[in-house]
Amino acid sequence: MLDYIQTLFERSVPAAEVAAFLVEPIQGEGGYLVPPDGFLAGLRSICDKHGILLIFDEVQSGVGRTGKMFACEHWGVAPDIMTLAKGLGSGLPIGAVVAKKSLMSQWRRGAHGNTYGGNPIACAAANATIDLVAGGFKDNAATVGAHFTARLAELARDYRCIGEVRGKGLMIGMELIENDGAKTPARLLCDSVITRSFHNGLLLLPCGVSTIRFMPPLNVTTAHIDEAIVMLKTSLDEALRDQD
């Protein structure tokens, strides 16, 4: 992919005309896809070489979700600009743009604004959330997330329809595939498992083509995870029987 970007510079758009790269450190709606080691560092290197800004969208992966305050910390890569929202306010509507002072100081007063950017109640919730996450919730996400991933990996050994378990901390995806030897995404099975899980007391969401995402609260316990695994296994069995 990094080589392809260089090809784009040579054939499609000169690097001097590119203002920024905008990327999720871990893809959210795209399927909870974790980049290979070296990818984000490679982007950083390209941006530094050509004077391009590197922007990380941490709306879904940030604020402790992956076991670190920000997902990019897993690879030691710092962006020039970062976007935050969702988990930042623990349910209250707030969004934030974080950037280096050298960039932010170029904005004059009134040059930027947004509807959910700064009301006092949401800001108070964000401050409390950051304190809680830094005070232990991100560490809990790392510990319980490792337990969750291990339990899902155990499940994958018993179910051939589970193609891959991936993620960091409590941002975990379980991709479902067809039993055709080609790892074809099992879209209908994914929908069926989510529906069955709802009726069995487990709330889930899809992402990507056929990936079930797991994003429990950052204060979840291993006991909660073990309970969820039982519900998930029951739902998988029911969904597979529906296909027979």
Buried (B, 14 or more C-beta within 10 A) or exposed (E): EEEEBEEEBEEEEEBEEBEEBEBBBBBBEEBBBBBEEEBBBBBBBBBEEEEBBBBBBBBBBBBBBBBBBBBBBBBEBBBBBBBBBBBBBBEBBBBBBBBEEEEEEEEEEEEEEEEEBEEEEBBEBBEEBBEBBEEEBBBBBBBBBBBBBEBBEEBBEEBEBBBBBBBBBBBBBBBBBBEEEEEEBBBBBBBBBBBBBEEBEBEBEBBBBBBBBBBBEBEBEBEBBEEBBEBBBBBBEBBBEEEE
